[in-house]
């Protein structure tokens, strides 16, 4: 089934810049998406407590090549105000030994770079790896459908990169993981991980989300824990003499003030994520919440969610949303960057990616995040937290130990952190060929670099996220300040530390429910149908979901 082109879907084109490679760690579809849960796990699902999971974990051994200029607080990413002058070769041994090509599939947003054999960037990196990695880059917008096809056919490459936001919608995903992919526990549990020091550098919270069936089944690309932010065009706001909102009413009034169809300017995209957040709708673990009285409810049952849906429906009905977003045909990033749409929800990588492309076109371009606020301006606002994984990277099951070890060495190399020669090569290519250096030493890609360097090597592994001038173009302080301000506001997750694999019946509800809500938002279905949708959701698996999430808390003494 084709997924609706919500703002979340089309904005994936900006996502890879979250990884520092020019392309949102957000969740797919937007309305009932997962944060750190494990997809369909058969009829009953599973829930495993952290204490048991910790016994499986790789030994954590941090690698910090350069001390930060702006330390993150509470686990937020560190910031660096200048590019390092002396890069370190983090890995001296060549990881590849067989010379046998590694087949890998990963999502990609934007123009696909030339393939292996016609891409000097691939040639350069593969030479350093000692083994060619051949990428099959698939359209990130339709990647969910591609995953359904290959998993259903049991036809997967040696390395398969799966975005975390796709997992919850893949029915019986845990069964597929067990059947198709290698158990990495013997290679990565405890001190065994020290054979792969860049993987041992990845946060334990990210590894915890890579467990299926009591085994380490994937290598994570870590998230910074912020799935998205609400952005505005500060440069255009300044021209129009308006300011970001601090209440829901101000948000609506702002939309009315800035929308001018004759000038081809609209206030919003489909900003349902932000509207849900400001009304206090539950956002963790598929929208589940534990109330003060101990009951477990889903957001679809709450008055906060109903208020959010009603408010978003009004934004659509009153013409404050760009018409291309009404019809699901719009590219939210392009509309925002062009100034036709002034506010959008996007991953933090969307900020990074737009700065990389738009400041060269328009030096006045200024994209800034709105600091969280509540619907009434008096309630303490919440900020959506996210899972700790952006991408899961699986290795096919039938390869044998030697091949699995070789692939893990390649992923280890690809996970070298900021300040390493390896990271620079992955992100920018070869100096003199793909990039030159600015006056401050920061790599600046040339035309060949922009054509060839898409950075899929970063997708199949990942270093802990950092905030750098090469990504944020003078906005490092702004990004660190925002991170540090919102970290104390992150919504509490009662299931934190419990590895949840959602029952397949519950997981299967996700997409049909999202489709029905999208129809309400866009006026194709009456708002009064929300109650009917809720009843259907409860009857077709919602009650089983409540029992599952409540039992997970009870079994773990919560």
C-alpha positions as a Python dict, from the first residue, in 0.01 Angstrom:
ca = {
    (1, 'X'): (0, 0, 0),
    (2, 'X'): (131, 340, -89),
    (3, 'X'): (194, 551, 220),
    (4, 'X'): (36, 897, 224),
    (5, 'X'): (272, 1176, 127),
    (6, 'X'): (240, 1356, 456),
    (7, 'X'): (483, 1632, 536),
    (8, 'X'): (684, 1372, 725),
    (9, 'X'): (721, 1153, 420),
    (10, 'X'): (828, 1413, 169),
    (11, 'X'): (1060, 1582, 415),
    (12, 'X'): (1278, 1273, 431),
    (13, 'X'): (1473, 1435, 149),
    (14, 'X'): (1627, 1649, 419),
    (15, 'X'): (1686, 1367, 656),
    (16, 'X'): (2033, 1249, 571),
    (17, 'X'): (2186, 1575, 678),
    (18, 'X'): (2105, 1462, 1030),
    (19, 'X'): (2384, 1216, 964),
    (20, 'X'): (2614, 1488, 835),
    (21, 'X'): (2592, 1366, 477),
    (22, 'X'): (2351, 1609, 320),
    (23, 'X'): (2023, 1440, 339),
    (24, 'X'): (1498, 1380, 1015),
    (25, 'X'): (1499, 1143, 1254),
    (26, 'X'): (1136, 1141, 1267),
    (27, 'X'): (878, 875, 1249),
    (28, 'X'): (698, 763, 938),
    (29, 'X'): (350, 884, 866),
    (30, 'X'): (354, 1107, 1172),
    (31, 'X'): (34, 1021, 1355),
    (32, 'X'): (80, 691, 1534),
    (33, 'X'): (448, 629, 1478),
    (34, 'X'): (696, 446, 1695),
    (35, 'X'): (977, 579, 1907),
    (36, 'X'): (1211, 299, 2001),
    (37, 'X'): (974, 6, 1972),
    (38, 'X'): (1048, -302, 1779),
    (39, 'X'): (776, -359, 1524),
    (40, 'X'): (531, -646, 1503),
    (41, 'X'): (645, -943, 1712),
    (42, 'X'): (392, -1214, 1645),
    (43, 'X'): (54, -1228, 1810),
    (44, 'X'): (160, -1159, 2170),
    (45, 'X'): (461, -929, 2142),
    (46, 'X'): (747, -921, 2391),
    (47, 'X'): (876, -684, 2658),
    (48, 'X'): (1221, -731, 2807),
    (49, 'X'): (1355, -530, 3100),
    (50, 'X'): (1676, -335, 3075),
    (51, 'X'): (1848, -532, 3351),
    (52, 'X'): (1832, -843, 3134),
    (53, 'X'): (1923, -653, 2820),
    (54, 'X'): (2231, -501, 2982),
    (55, 'X'): (2382, -848, 3007),
    (56, 'X'): (2379, -860, 2626),
    (57, 'X'): (2526, -517, 2569),
    (58, 'X'): (2861, -434, 2409),
    (59, 'X'): (3109, -294, 2654),
    (60, 'X'): (3093, 83, 2618),
    (61, 'X'): (3431, 241, 2549),
    (62, 'X'): (3400, 606, 2444),
    (63, 'X'): (3623, 751, 2173),
    (64, 'X'): (3658, 1130, 2188),
    (65, 'X'): (3921, 1260, 1953),
    (66, 'X'): (3855, 1631, 2017),
    (67, 'X'): (3712, 1799, 2332),
    (68, 'X'): (3393, 1995, 2258),
    (69, 'X'): (3369, 2374, 2264),
    (70, 'X'): (3003, 2369, 2370),
    (71, 'X'): (2918, 2063, 2581),
    (72, 'X'): (2566, 1929, 2551),
    (73, 'X'): (2370, 1889, 2874),
    (74, 'X'): (2170, 1586, 2980),
    (75, 'X'): (2293, 1375, 2692),
    (76, 'X'): (2245, 1642, 2424),
    (77, 'X'): (2508, 1643, 2145),
    (78, 'X'): (2827, 1840, 2192),
    (79, 'X'): (2904, 2141, 1974),
    (80, 'X'): (3224, 2238, 1797),
    (81, 'X'): (3282, 2596, 1683),
    (82, 'X'): (3570, 2523, 1447),
    (83, 'X'): (3680, 2241, 1223),
    (84, 'X'): (3969, 2035, 1363),
    (85, 'X'): (4305, 2121, 1213),
    (86, 'X'): (4472, 1789, 1286),
    (87, 'X'): (4260, 1490, 1196),
    (88, 'X'): (4334, 1152, 1350),
    (89, 'X'): (4350, 824, 1163),
    (90, 'X'): (4118, 632, 1392),
    (91, 'X'): (4164, 290, 1225),
    (92, 'X'): (4501, 184, 1094),
    (93, 'X'): (4417, -165, 969),
    (94, 'X'): (4233, -222, 641),
    (95, 'X'): (3896, -373, 735),
    (96, 'X'): (3828, -569, 418),
    (97, 'X'): (4030, -884, 351),
    (98, 'X'): (3832, -1102, 108),
    (99, 'X'): (3810, -859, -184),
    (100, 'X'): (3452, -985, -229),
    (101, 'X'): (3196, -717, -301),
    (102, 'X'): (2953, -636, -18),
    (103, 'X'): (2595, -578, -133),
    (104, 'X'): (2413, -316, 75),
    (105, 'X'): (2073, -150, 45),
    (106, 'X'): (1993, 185, 205),
    (107, 'X'): (1741, 467, 166),
    (108, 'X'): (1832, 787, -15),
    (109, 'X'): (1660, 1123, -47),
    (110, 'X'): (1722, 1344, -344),
    (111, 'X'): (1920, 1283, -662),
    (112, 'X'): (2084, 940, -664),
    (113, 'X'): (2462, 967, -717),
    (114, 'X'): (2640, 776, -994),
    (115, 'X'): (2675, 406, -919),
    (116, 'X'): (2984, 202, -837),
    (117, 'X'): (3208, 201, -1143),
    (118, 'X'): (3112, 556, -1236),
    (119, 'X'): (3175, 726, -902),
    (120, 'X'): (3522, 828, -791),
    (121, 'X'): (3398, 884, -434),
    (122, 'X'): (3293, 521, -406),
    (123, 'X'): (3627, 416, -554),
    (124, 'X'): (3821, 620, -302),
    (125, 'X'): (3631, 496, 3),
    (126, 'X'): (3629, 135, -115),
    (127, 'X'): (4004, 147, -162),
    (128, 'X'): (4042, 249, 202),
    (129, 'X'): (3799, -25, 305),
    (130, 'X'): (3992, -291, 114),
    (131, 'X'): (3664, -431, -19),
    (132, 'X'): (3406, -279, -254),
    (133, 'X'): (3069, -192, -105),
    (134, 'X'): (2802, -183, -376),
    (135, 'X'): (2502, 22, -267),
    (136, 'X'): (2150, -16, -392),
    (137, 'X'): (2009, 325, -299),
    (138, 'X'): (1630, 332, -288),
    (139, 'X'): (1393, 628, -274),
    (140, 'X'): (1352, 708, 96),
    (141, 'X'): (994, 825, 44),
    (142, 'X'): (882, 482, -80),
    (143, 'X'): (1138, 276, 113),
    (144, 'X'): (868, 123, 336),
    (145, 'X'): (709, -43, 33),
    (146, 'X'): (1047, -171, -85),
    (147, 'X'): (1115, -320, 259),
    (148, 'X'): (778, -494, 260),
    (149, 'X'): (856, -646, -77),
    (150, 'X'): (1204, -780, -4),
    (151, 'X'): (1123, -899, 347),
    (152, 'X'): (813, -1076, 220),
    (153, 'X'): (1016, -1241, -56),
    (154, 'X'): (1297, -1326, 191),
    (155, 'X'): (1537, -1170, -59),
    (156, 'X'): (1767, -936, 134),
    (157, 'X'): (2119, -807, 63),
    (158, 'X'): (2418, -877, 286),
    (159, 'X'): (2367, -544, 464),
    (160, 'X'): (2019, -397, 496),
    (161, 'X'): (1969, -49, 640),
    (162, 'X'): (1620, 1, 787),
    (163, 'X'): (1502, 339, 917),
    (164, 'X'): (1364, 318, 1270),
    (165, 'X'): (1041, 490, 1167),
    (166, 'X'): (966, 213, 918),
    (167, 'X'): (990, -69, 1170),
    (168, 'X'): (660, -24, 1353),
    (169, 'X'): (458, -59, 1033),
    (170, 'X'): (624, -384, 923),
    (171, 'X'): (394, -662, 1040),
    (172, 'X'): (569, -971, 1186),
    (173, 'X'): (898, -785, 1164),
    (174, 'X'): (1049, -971, 1458),
    (175, 'X'): (979, -1299, 1281),
    (176, 'X'): (1156, -1167, 972),
    (177, 'X'): (1454, -1055, 1181),
    (178, 'X'): (1489, -1403, 1329),
    (179, 'X'): (1455, -1577, 993),
    (180, 'X'): (1672, -1353, 776),
    (181, 'X'): (1945, -1186, 978),
    (182, 'X'): (2255, -1290, 1170),
    (183, 'X'): (2274, -1299, 1549),
    (184, 'X'): (2550, -1049, 1628),
    (185, 'X'): (2559, -1124, 2002),
    (186, 'X'): (2867, -1353, 1987),
    (187, 'X'): (3057, -1080, 1803),
    (188, 'X'): (2949, -778, 2008),
    (189, 'X'): (2845, -884, 2358),
    (190, 'X'): (3062, -750, 2639),
    (191, 'X'): (3434, -733, 2571),
    (192, 'X'): (3389, -888, 2226),
    (193, 'X'): (3285, -542, 2106),
    (194, 'X'): (3633, -411, 2175),
    (195, 'X'): (3740, -582, 1852),
    (196, 'X'): (3532, -309, 1689),
    (197, 'X'): (3622, 4, 1890),
    (198, 'X'): (3408, 244, 1689),
    (199, 'X'): (3105, 24, 1752),
    (200, 'X'): (3198, 6, 2121),
    (201, 'X'): (3185, 387, 2112),
    (202, 'X'): (2812, 383, 2033),
    (203, 'X'): (2580, 462, 2325),
    (204, 'X'): (2430, 172, 2520),
    (205, 'X'): (2084, 327, 2485),
    (206, 'X'): (2113, 280, 2111),
    (207, 'X'): (2228, -80, 2140),
    (208, 'X'): (1936, -156, 2370),
    (209, 'X'): (1702, -88, 2080),
    (210, 'X'): (1886, -335, 1856),
    (211, 'X'): (1772, -641, 2049),
    (212, 'X'): (1515, -877, 1901),
    (213, 'X'): (1435, -1212, 2056),
    (214, 'X'): (1693, -1163, 2331),
    (215, 'X'): (1980, -1118, 2083),
    (216, 'X'): (2174, -828, 1931),
    (217, 'X'): (2046, -832, 1575),
    (218, 'X'): (2155, -499, 1429),
    (219, 'X'): (2416, -224, 1444),
    (220, 'X'): (2261, 116, 1528),
    (221, 'X'): (2306, 454, 1375),
    (222, 'X'): (2251, 660, 1695),
    (223, 'X'): (1998, 939, 1722),
    (224, 'X'): (2047, 1245, 1939),
    (225, 'X'): (1703, 1177, 2088),
    (226, 'X'): (1526, 1467, 1915),
    (227, 'X'): (1302, 1333, 1639),
    (228, 'X'): (1202, 1672, 1503),
    (229, 'X'): (1155, 2043, 1568),
    (230, 'X'): (910, 2311, 1456),
    (231, 'X'): (1091, 2551, 1223),
    (232, 'X'): (1016, 2895, 1087),
    (233, 'X'): (1168, 3126, 829),
    (234, 'X'): (1311, 3390, 1060),
    (235, 'X'): (1429, 3605, 768),
    (236, 'X'): (1076, 3630, 626),
    (237, 'X'): (921, 3672, 972),
    (238, 'X'): (1149, 3972, 1023),
    (239, 'X'): (1044, 4121, 688),
    (240, 'X'): (677, 4076, 778),
    (241, 'X'): (720, 4206, 1134),
    (242, 'X'): (588, 3893, 1305),
    (243, 'X'): (725, 3667, 1578),
    (244, 'X'): (698, 3296, 1661),
    (245, 'X'): (388, 3194, 1858),
    (246, 'X'): (369, 3121, 2230),
    (247, 'X'): (13, 2980, 2241),
    (248, 'X'): (-219, 2787, 2010),
    (249, 'X'): (-429, 3099, 1951),
    (250, 'X'): (-117, 3294, 1855),
    (251, 'X'): (-25, 3014, 1615),
    (252, 'X'): (-364, 3046, 1444),
    (253, 'X'): (-352, 3426, 1441),
    (254, 'X'): (-2, 3415, 1295),
    (255, 'X'): (-126, 3185, 1020),
    (256, 'X'): (-400, 3430, 931),
    (257, 'X'): (-157, 3724, 934),
    (258, 'X'): (110, 3578, 704),
    (259, 'X'): (-96, 3370, 461),
    (260, 'X'): (-145, 3548, 129),
    (261, 'X'): (-246, 3323, -159),
    (262, 'X'): (-196, 3602, -414),
    (263, 'X'): (164, 3635, -298),
    (264, 'X'): (200, 3252, -304),
    (265, 'X'): (270, 3246, 69),
    (266, 'X'): (108, 3014, 322),
    (267, 'X'): (182, 2976, 689),
    (268, 'X'): (199, 2601, 737),
    (269, 'X'): (249, 2254, 607),
    (270, 'X'): (74, 1962, 774),
    (271, 'X'): (215, 2044, 1116),
    (272, 'X'): (17, 1781, 1306),
    (273, 'X'): (322, 1670, 1507),
    (274, 'X'): (365, 2023, 1647),
    (275, 'X'): (-7, 2065, 1709),
    (276, 'X'): (-23, 1736, 1898),
    (277, 'X'): (279, 1839, 2104),
    (278, 'X'): (149, 2182, 2201),
    (279, 'X'): (-187, 2039, 2312),
    (280, 'X'): (-6, 1777, 2523),
    (281, 'X'): (-113, 1467, 2333),
    (282, 'X'): (91, 1161, 2439),
    (283, 'X'): (387, 1105, 2210),
    (284, 'X'): (601, 823, 2345),
    (285, 'X'): (570, 454, 2255),
    (286, 'X'): (308, 473, 1981),
    (287, 'X'): (124, 745, 2172),
    (288, 'X'): (69, 548, 2493),
    (289, 'X'): (63, 713, 2834),
    (290, 'X'): (34, 600, 3196),
    (291, 'X'): (-208, 828, 3379),
    (292, 'X'): (-165, 937, 3740),
    (293, 'X'): (-428, 682, 3845),
    (294, 'X'): (-225, 401, 3689),
    (295, 'X'): (-444, 348, 3383),
    (296, 'X'): (-283, 314, 3041),
    (297, 'X'): (-437, 505, 2751),
    (298, 'X'): (-348, 577, 2391),
    (299, 'X'): (-349, 928, 2253),
    (300, 'X'): (-644, 851, 2026),
    (301, 'X'): (-854, 818, 2344),
    (302, 'X'): (-745, 1148, 2500),
    (303, 'X'): (-905, 1493, 2490),
    (304, 'X'): (-563, 1642, 2411),
    (305, 'X'): (-543, 1445, 2087),
    (306, 'X'): (-901, 1531, 1994),
    (307, 'X'): (-823, 1899, 2048),
    (308, 'X'): (-512, 1869, 1831),
    (309, 'X'): (-703, 1704, 1546),
    (310, 'X'): (-976, 1968, 1565),
    (311, 'X'): (-720, 2251, 1562),
    (312, 'X'): (-523, 2105, 1269),
    (313, 'X'): (-847, 2049, 1077),
    (314, 'X'): (-927, 2419, 1123),
    (315, 'X'): (-585, 2520, 988),
    (316, 'X'): (-655, 2318, 675),
    (317, 'X'): (-1016, 2437, 642),
    (318, 'X'): (-923, 2804, 677),
    (319, 'X'): (-665, 2786, 399),
    (320, 'X'): (-360, 2838, 618),
    (321, 'X'): (-190, 2519, 494),
    (322, 'X'): (-15, 2520, 159),
    (323, 'X'): (-256, 2370, -99),
    (324, 'X'): (2, 2119, -217),
    (325, 'X'): (11, 1979, 136),
    (326, 'X'): (-367, 1959, 132),
    (327, 'X'): (-348, 1730, -171),
    (328, 'X'): (-52, 1529, -39),
    (329, 'X'): (149, 1617, -348),
    (330, 'X'): (382, 1879, -204),
    (331, 'X'): (748, 1861, -120),
    (332, 'X'): (743, 2035, 217),
    (333, 'X'): (1115, 2103, 218),
    (334, 'X'): (1111, 2268, -123),
    (335, 'X'): (806, 2474, -32),
    (336, 'X'): (967, 2587, 295),
    (337, 'X'): (1301, 2666, 136),
    (338, 'X'): (1135, 2866, -142),
    (339, 'X'): (940, 3076, 109),
    (340, 'X'): (598, 2960, -8),
    (341, 'X'): (550, 2792, 331),
    (342, 'X'): (680, 2967, 642),
    (343, 'X'): (657, 2702, 915),
    (344, 'X'): (723, 2330, 901),
    (345, 'X'): (802, 2030, 1117),
    (346, 'X'): (1125, 1862, 1020),
    (347, 'X'): (1410, 1665, 1164),
    (348, 'X'): (1709, 1851, 1297),
    (349, 'X'): (1885, 1727, 987),
    (350, 'X'): (1641, 1931, 783),
    (351, 'X'): (1789, 2242, 941),
    (352, 'X'): (2136, 2122, 862),
    (353, 'X'): (2052, 2026, 505),
    (354, 'X'): (1874, 2350, 425),
    (355, 'X'): (2162, 2557, 558),
    (356, 'X'): (2396, 2359, 335),
    (357, 'X'): (2197, 2426, 19),
    (358, 'X'): (1999, 2745, 71),
    (359, 'X'): (2255, 2985, 214),
    (360, 'X'): (2453, 2951, -107),
    (361, 'X'): (2140, 3050, -301),
    (362, 'X'): (2012, 3316, -62),
    (363, 'X'): (2259, 3448, 198),
    (364, 'X'): (1966, 3592, 398),
    (365, 'X'): (1804, 3249, 439),
    (366, 'X'): (1753, 3193, 813),
    (367, 'X'): (1579, 2878, 935),
    (368, 'X'): (1532, 2862, 1312),
    (369, 'X'): (1353, 2627, 1552),
    (370, 'X'): (1063, 2752, 1762),
    (371, 'X'): (1121, 2697, 2134),
    (372, 'X'): (849, 2470, 2279),
    (373, 'X'): (534, 2633, 2411),
    (374, 'X'): (198, 2498, 2531),
    (375, 'X'): (-150, 2556, 2390),
    (376, 'X'): (-245, 2801, 2666),
    (377, 'X'): (97, 2951, 2735),
    (378, 'X'): (79, 2864, 3104),
    (379, 'X'): (103, 2484, 3111),
    (380, 'X'): (463, 2362, 3114),
    (381, 'X'): (539, 2258, 2755),
    (382, 'X'): (663, 1913, 2663),
    (383, 'X'): (912, 1820, 2395),
    (384, 'X'): (887, 1500, 2203),
    (385, 'X'): (1166, 1259, 2275),
    (386, 'X'): (1253, 993, 2023),
    (387, 'X'): (1411, 656, 1998),
    (388, 'X'): (1786, 633, 2021),
    (389, 'X'): (1829, 481, 1676),
    (390, 'X'): (1800, 646, 1337),
    (391, 'X'): (1887, 342, 1125),
    (392, 'X'): (1915, -28, 1208),
    (393, 'X'): (2175, -216, 1004),
    (394, 'X'): (2122, -589, 968),
    (395, 'X'): (2361, -850, 830),
    (396, 'X'): (2218, -1144, 637),
    (397, 'X'): (2201, -1473, 821),
    (398, 'X'): (2364, -1720, 580),
    (399, 'X'): (2708, -1563, 541),
    (400, 'X'): (2924, -1746, 794),
    (401, 'X'): (3136, -1605, 1077),
    (402, 'X'): (3429, -1486, 866),
    (403, 'X'): (3207, -1280, 638),
    (404, 'X'): (3007, -1139, 929),
    (405, 'X'): (3332, -1033, 1098),
    (406, 'X'): (3455, -868, 779),
    (407, 'X'): (3129, -674, 742),
    (408, 'X'): (3145, -569, 1107),
    (409, 'X'): (3498, -439, 1049),
    (410, 'X'): (3365, -235, 756),
    (411, 'X'): (3080, -96, 969),
    (412, 'X'): (3334, -22, 1243),
    (413, 'X'): (3543, 180, 997),
    (414, 'X'): (3237, 366, 874),
    (415, 'X'): (3155, 460, 1235),
    (416, 'X'): (3473, 659, 1300),
    (417, 'X'): (3381, 977, 1492),
    (418, 'X'): (3419, 1347, 1432),
    (419, 'X'): (3783, 1449, 1415),
    (420, 'X'): (3892, 1138, 1225),
    (421, 'X'): (4027, 1112, 874),
    (422, 'X'): (3774, 839, 809),
    (423, 'X'): (3477, 1059, 900),
    (424, 'X'): (3600, 1340, 676),
    (425, 'X'): (3638, 1102, 383),
    (426, 'X'): (3289, 959, 434),
    (427, 'X'): (3124, 1300, 468),
    (428, 'X'): (3315, 1503, 211),
    (429, 'X'): (3518, 1272, -12),
    (430, 'X'): (3878, 1330, -113),
    (431, 'X'): (4040, 1669, -66),
    (432, 'X'): (4128, 1833, -396),
    (433, 'X'): (3891, 1607, -586),
    (434, 'X'): (3559, 1638, -405),
    (435, 'X'): (3619, 1936, -177),
    (436, 'X'): (3843, 2227, -96),
    (437, 'X'): (3887, 2395, 240),
    (438, 'X'): (3746, 2727, 344),
    (439, 'X'): (3953, 2988, 521),
    (440, 'X'): (3880, 2820, 855),
    (441, 'X'): (3968, 2474, 725),
    (442, 'X'): (3610, 2354, 691),
    (443, 'X'): (3560, 2125, 388),
    (444, 'X'): (3348, 2277, 111),
    (445, 'X'): (3228, 2033, -154),
    (446, 'X'): (3275, 2127, -518),
    (447, 'X'): (3047, 2030, -806),
    (448, 'X'): (3189, 1677, -826),
    (449, 'X'): (3151, 1636, -451),
    (450, 'X'): (2790, 1751, -463),
    (451, 'X'): (2724, 1502, -743),
    (452, 'X'): (2905, 1196, -608),
    (453, 'X'): (2926, 1226, -229),
    (454, 'X'): (2591, 1108, -94),
    (455, 'X'): (2743, 942, 210),
    (456, 'X'): (2562, 605, 222),
    (457, 'X'): (2859, 468, 416),
    (458, 'X'): (2740, 683, 707),
    (459, 'X'): (2397, 520, 691),
    (460, 'X'): (2531, 170, 751),
    (461, 'X'): (2705, 264, 1072),
    (462, 'X'): (2722, 579, 1277),
    (463, 'X'): (2918, 780, 1528),
    (464, 'X'): (2759, 962, 1822),
    (465, 'X'): (2600, 1280, 1681),
    (466, 'X'): (2780, 1613, 1712),
    (467, 'X'): (2707, 1970, 1604),
    (468, 'X'): (2972, 2118, 1379),
    (469, 'X'): (3028, 2425, 1160),
    (470, 'X'): (3058, 2200, 855),
    (471, 'X'): (2693, 2111, 912),
    (472, 'X'): (2544, 2421, 1070),
    (473, 'X'): (2718, 2709, 892),
    (474, 'X'): (2737, 2959, 1175),
    (475, 'X'): (2439, 2816, 1362),
    (476, 'X'): (2627, 2583, 1600),
    (477, 'X'): (2551, 2804, 1900),
    (478, 'X'): (2181, 2823, 1802),
    (479, 'X'): (2155, 2445, 1772),
    (480, 'X'): (2333, 2377, 2102),
    (481, 'X'): (2124, 2641, 2281),
    (482, 'X'): (1801, 2485, 2149),
    (483, 'X'): (1912, 2133, 2245),
    (484, 'X'): (2008, 2238, 2595),
    (485, 'X'): (1682, 2430, 2641),
    (486, 'X'): (1451, 2149, 2531),
    (487, 'X'): (1629, 1859, 2700),
    (488, 'X'): (1469, 1928, 3043),
    (489, 'X'): (1127, 1942, 2872),
    (490, 'X'): (1142, 1598, 2714),
    (491, 'X'): (830, 1394, 2771),
    (492, 'X'): (879, 1115, 3024),
    (493, 'X'): (844, 764, 2884),
    (494, 'X'): (711, 516, 3145),
    (495, 'X'): (844, 229, 2931),
    (496, 'X'): (1197, 364, 2904),
    (497, 'X'): (1444, 81, 2944),
    (498, 'X'): (1198, -191, 2844),
    (499, 'X'): (1255, -337, 2499),
    (500, 'X'): (910, -359, 2341),
    (501, 'X'): (826, -568, 2039),
    (502, 'X'): (469, -476, 1952),
    (503, 'X'): (207, -748, 1890),
    (504, 'X'): (144, -779, 1517),
    (505, 'X'): (-228, -707, 1552),
    (506, 'X'): (-150, -376, 1718),
    (507, 'X'): (123, -287, 1468),
    (508, 'X'): (-115, -357, 1178),
    (509, 'X'): (-351, -84, 1301),
    (510, 'X'): (-98, 192, 1247),
    (511, 'X'): (-123, 272, 878),
    (512, 'X'): (-501, 236, 829),
    (513, 'X'): (-562, 459, 1131),
    (514, 'X'): (-319, 722, 1004),
    (515, 'X'): (-492, 722, 666),
    (516, 'X'): (-831, 784, 828),
    (517, 'X'): (-697, 1066, 1046),
    (518, 'X'): (-535, 1229, 743),
    (519, 'X'): (-874, 1226, 571),
    (520, 'X'): (-1027, 1411, 869),
    (521, 'X'): (-748, 1669, 875),
    (522, 'X'): (-797, 1747, 507),
    (523, 'X'): (-1175, 1769, 527),
    (524, 'X'): (-1244, 1454, 328),
    (525, 'X'): (-1410, 1299, 634),
    (526, 'X'): (-1614, 1477, 901),
    (527, 'X'): (-1442, 1559, 1230),
    (528, 'X'): (-1722, 1372, 1407),
    (529, 'X'): (-1583, 1049, 1258),
    (530, 'X'): (-1291, 1064, 1500),
    (531, 'X'): (-1507, 889, 1757),
    (532, 'X'): (-1588, 611, 1509),
    (533, 'X'): (-1220, 573, 1420),
    (534, 'X'): (-1135, 546, 1789),
    (535, 'X'): (-1398, 275, 1845),
    (536, 'X'): (-1273, 76, 1543),
    (537, 'X'): (-917, 112, 1665),
    (538, 'X'): (-1012, -23, 2008),
    (539, 'X'): (-1209, -314, 1863),
    (540, 'X'): (-945, -418, 1609),
    (541, 'X'): (-648, -429, 1844),
    (542, 'X'): (-632, -117, 2058),
    (543, 'X'): (-752, -298, 2369),
    (544, 'X'): (-489, -568, 2312),
    (545, 'X'): (-235, -287, 2285),
    (546, 'X'): (-347, -148, 2619),
    (547, 'X'): (-311, -490, 2782),
    (548, 'X'): (34, -533, 2629),
    (549, 'X'): (168, -195, 2743),
    (550, 'X'): (6, -222, 3087),
    (551, 'X'): (149, -571, 3138),
    (552, 'X'): (496, -452, 3037),
    (553, 'X'): (481, -194, 3315),
    (554, 'X'): (333, -436, 3571),
    (555, 'X'): (586, -710, 3495),
    (556, 'X'): (867, -463, 3549),
    (557, 'X'): (734, -321, 3876),
    (558, 'X'): (614, 7, 3734),
}
